Amino acid sequence: MNQPGNQVAAVEVSRATLAYNQTEDRISLTCALNNGECCVLWLTARLASQLVPHLCKVAAQLPDSAPGDRDREVSDNDASALGREVDAIKEAGSSQTLAHEMPVVAGAGSPAWVVTAVDLTNGPMLVQLGFRDDQDHAPVMLSLEHTQLAEWSEGLKRCYAQAGWSMDCWLIPAGTDPQGYATQRVALH
C-alpha cells in the first residue's frame, strides 16, 4: 500500500487493444506493458465522455486533421465491422505505430481495474494518457504520436457506437476555434 506522498512509478504500454464489453457496459483497454505483464483497464461511459472532448480538441489542432472525417457518423455496420480492436504498437527503441494486429489478450491472473482518473498531456510530438485508479495500482501510461491519435480516437468512437452511448461528446461546438483552447495538460476524474 502506498503512503500519502509516495509516488508510484508509471508503467508504459507497449501495445493496447480497445474493445467494448457489453456485459460490463464499459470499454476495456487491454494493455501489454513494457515490463512483460498485461492488465485490463475499464473505462466507464462517464469518464470516457470527459476524455473524448479533450481528444477531439487535440486532434482538431493537428495539421492533417480533416474536418469531414471528425464529424462523420459511425453507423452500426461500421461499429460491428470495426468493433475489432485497435492496437497501438510501440517498437522497442523507436516510434509507436498503430496497426490491426492480433489483439492483446490478458491472462486469467492479470490485474484488472476501473479507471477513476485520466491524465492527458499534449506534447509537441505525442499525447500521453495516464490511467489511474483509487486502489494504488501503478499508473499506466499510453503514449500516442499525434499521427496515431486520430486512429486511436476512431477506435474509441467505434466502441461508443457499439455501446449505443450518446455521441454528443464527440462534437466540437460550431464556431469554436480548436486552436483557441489547446489542452497541454489536464486531469479528468
C-alpha positions as CSV (number, residue, x, y, z in Angstrom):
1,M,0.0,0.0,0.0
2,N,1.3,3.4,-0.9
3,Q,1.7,6.0,1.8
4,P,0.4,9.5,1.1
5,G,3.0,11.5,-0.8
6,N,4.7,8.4,-2.2
7,Q,4.8,8.4,-6.0
8,V,4.4,5.0,-7.8
9,A,6.3,4.8,-11.0
10,A,4.1,4.7,-14.1
11,V,4.2,1.6,-16.3
12,E,4.4,2.2,-20.1
13,V,2.1,0.4,-22.5
14,S,3.8,-1.3,-25.4
15,R,0.5,-2.4,-27.1
16,A,-3.1,-1.9,-26.3
17,T,-6.4,-3.2,-27.5
18,L,-9.7,-1.3,-27.2
19,A,-13.0,-3.1,-27.1
20,Y,-16.5,-2.6,-25.9
21,N,-17.7,-5.2,-23.4
22,Q,-21.5,-5.5,-23.5
23,T,-21.7,-7.4,-20.2
24,E,-19.7,-4.8,-18.3
25,D,-21.1,-1.9,-20.4
26,R,-17.6,-0.5,-20.3
27,I,-14.7,-0.1,-22.7
28,S,-11.8,-2.3,-22.0
29,L,-8.3,-1.3,-22.7
30,T,-6.2,-4.5,-22.5
31,C,-2.6,-3.4,-22.2
32,A,0.7,-5.3,-22.9
33,L,3.1,-3.5,-20.6
34,N,6.8,-2.8,-21.1
35,N,7.5,-5.0,-18.1
36,G,6.1,-8.0,-19.9
37,E,2.9,-8.1,-18.0
38,C,-0.7,-7.4,-19.1
39,C,-3.5,-5.6,-17.4
40,V,-7.1,-4.7,-18.3
41,L,-8.3,-1.1,-17.7
42,W,-12.0,-0.5,-17.7
43,L,-13.3,2.9,-18.9
44,T,-16.8,3.9,-17.8
45,A,-19.0,6.0,-20.1
46,R,-18.9,8.8,-17.6
47,L,-15.1,9.1,-17.6
48,A,-14.7,8.4,-21.3
49,S,-17.2,11.1,-22.0
50,Q,-15.0,13.5,-20.1
51,L,-11.9,12.4,-22.0
52,V,-13.4,12.5,-25.6
53,P,-13.8,16.3,-25.9
54,H,-10.2,16.8,-25.0
55,L,-9.0,14.2,-27.5
56,C,-11.2,15.9,-30.1
57,K,-9.6,19.2,-29.3
58,V,-6.1,17.9,-29.6
59,A,-7.0,16.0,-32.9
60,A,-8.6,19.2,-34.3
61,Q,-5.3,21.1,-33.8
62,L,-3.3,18.6,-35.8
63,P,-2.4,19.9,-39.3
64,D,-3.6,16.8,-41.1
65,S,-7.0,16.5,-39.4
66,A,-9.8,16.8,-41.9
67,P,-12.9,18.4,-40.6
68,G,-15.1,16.0,-42.6
69,D,-13.5,12.9,-41.0
70,R,-14.0,14.2,-37.5
71,D,-17.7,14.7,-37.9
72,R,-18.5,11.5,-39.8
73,E,-21.2,9.5,-38.2
74,V,-20.4,5.9,-37.3
75,S,-23.0,3.5,-38.5
76,D,-24.0,0.2,-37.0
77,N,-22.2,-1.5,-39.9
78,D,-19.0,0.5,-39.0
79,A,-19.4,-0.4,-35.4
80,S,-19.7,-4.2,-36.0
81,A,-17.0,-4.3,-38.7
82,L,-14.7,-2.0,-36.8
83,G,-15.6,-3.2,-33.3
84,R,-12.4,-5.2,-33.7
85,E,-9.7,-4.0,-31.5
86,V,-7.4,-1.1,-32.4
87,D,-3.8,-1.9,-31.5
88,A,-1.2,0.6,-30.5
89,I,2.2,-0.9,-31.0
90,K,5.5,0.6,-29.8
91,E,8.6,-0.9,-31.4
92,A,11.5,-1.1,-29.0
93,G,13.6,2.0,-29.1
94,S,11.6,3.6,-32.0
95,S,8.4,5.4,-32.6
96,Q,4.9,3.9,-31.9
97,T,2.7,2.8,-34.8
98,L,-0.9,1.8,-34.9
99,A,-1.8,-1.5,-36.7
100,H,-4.5,-4.0,-36.9
101,E,-2.7,-7.0,-35.4
102,M,-3.5,-9.7,-33.1
103,P,-5.4,-8.3,-30.1
104,V,-3.7,-8.1,-26.7
105,V,-5.2,-10.8,-24.5
106,A,-4.7,-10.7,-20.8
107,G,-4.3,-13.9,-18.8
108,A,-6.6,-15.0,-16.0
109,G,-4.2,-13.7,-13.4
110,S,-3.8,-10.3,-15.0
111,P,-4.8,-7.3,-12.9
112,A,-8.0,-5.6,-14.0
113,W,-9.3,-2.3,-12.6
114,V,-11.7,0.5,-13.2
115,V,-10.0,3.7,-14.2
116,T,-11.0,6.6,-12.0
117,A,-8.8,9.3,-13.4
118,V,-7.0,10.1,-16.7
119,D,-4.1,12.5,-17.0
120,L,-3.8,13.8,-20.6
121,T,-0.6,15.6,-21.6
122,N,-0.4,17.0,-25.1
123,G,3.3,17.4,-26.0
124,P,4.9,18.7,-29.3
125,M,5.1,15.2,-30.7
126,L,2.7,13.0,-28.8
127,V,-0.2,12.7,-26.5
128,Q,0.2,10.8,-23.2
129,L,-2.7,9.3,-21.4
130,G,-2.1,8.3,-17.8
131,F,-4.7,5.9,-16.4
132,R,-5.1,5.8,-12.6
133,D,-7.4,4.3,-10.1
134,D,-8.0,4.8,-6.3
135,Q,-6.7,1.3,-5.4
136,D,-2.9,2.1,-5.5
137,H,-2.2,0.4,-8.8
138,A,0.8,1.9,-10.7
139,P,-0.4,4.4,-13.2
140,V,-0.5,3.0,-16.8
141,M,0.9,5.4,-19.5
142,L,-0.3,5.1,-23.1
143,S,1.8,7.3,-25.5
144,L,0.4,8.1,-28.9
145,E,2.2,10.1,-31.5
146,H,0.0,12.8,-33.0
147,T,-0.3,10.8,-36.2
148,Q,-1.8,7.9,-34.2
149,L,-4.2,9.9,-32.2
150,A,-6.9,10.0,-34.9
151,E,-6.9,6.2,-35.4
152,W,-7.0,5.6,-31.6
153,S,-9.8,8.1,-31.3
154,E,-11.7,6.4,-34.1
155,G,-11.4,3.1,-32.3
156,L,-12.8,4.7,-29.2
157,K,-15.6,6.2,-31.3
158,R,-16.5,2.8,-32.6
159,C,-16.7,1.4,-29.1
160,Y,-19.2,4.3,-28.3
161,A,-21.2,3.3,-31.4
162,Q,-21.2,-0.4,-30.4
163,A,-22.3,0.6,-26.8
164,G,-25.1,2.9,-28.1
165,W,-23.7,5.6,-25.8
166,S,-24.5,9.3,-26.6
167,M,-22.2,10.7,-29.3
168,D,-22.7,14.3,-28.1
169,C,-19.2,14.4,-26.5
170,W,-17.6,13.9,-30.0
171,L,-18.9,17.2,-31.4
172,I,-16.9,20.3,-31.2
173,P,-19.3,23.2,-30.9
174,A,-19.8,25.1,-34.2
175,G,-18.0,28.4,-34.3
176,T,-15.4,27.3,-31.8
177,D,-11.8,27.6,-32.9
178,P,-10.0,24.5,-31.8
179,Q,-6.7,26.4,-31.9
180,G,-8.1,28.7,-29.2
181,Y,-8.3,26.2,-26.4
182,A,-5.3,24.0,-26.7
183,T,-5.0,21.5,-23.9
184,Q,-1.4,21.0,-22.7
185,R,-2.2,19.1,-19.6
186,V,-5.5,18.1,-17.9
187,A,-6.6,15.6,-15.2
188,L,-10.0,14.1,-15.6
189,H,-11.8,12.4,-12.7
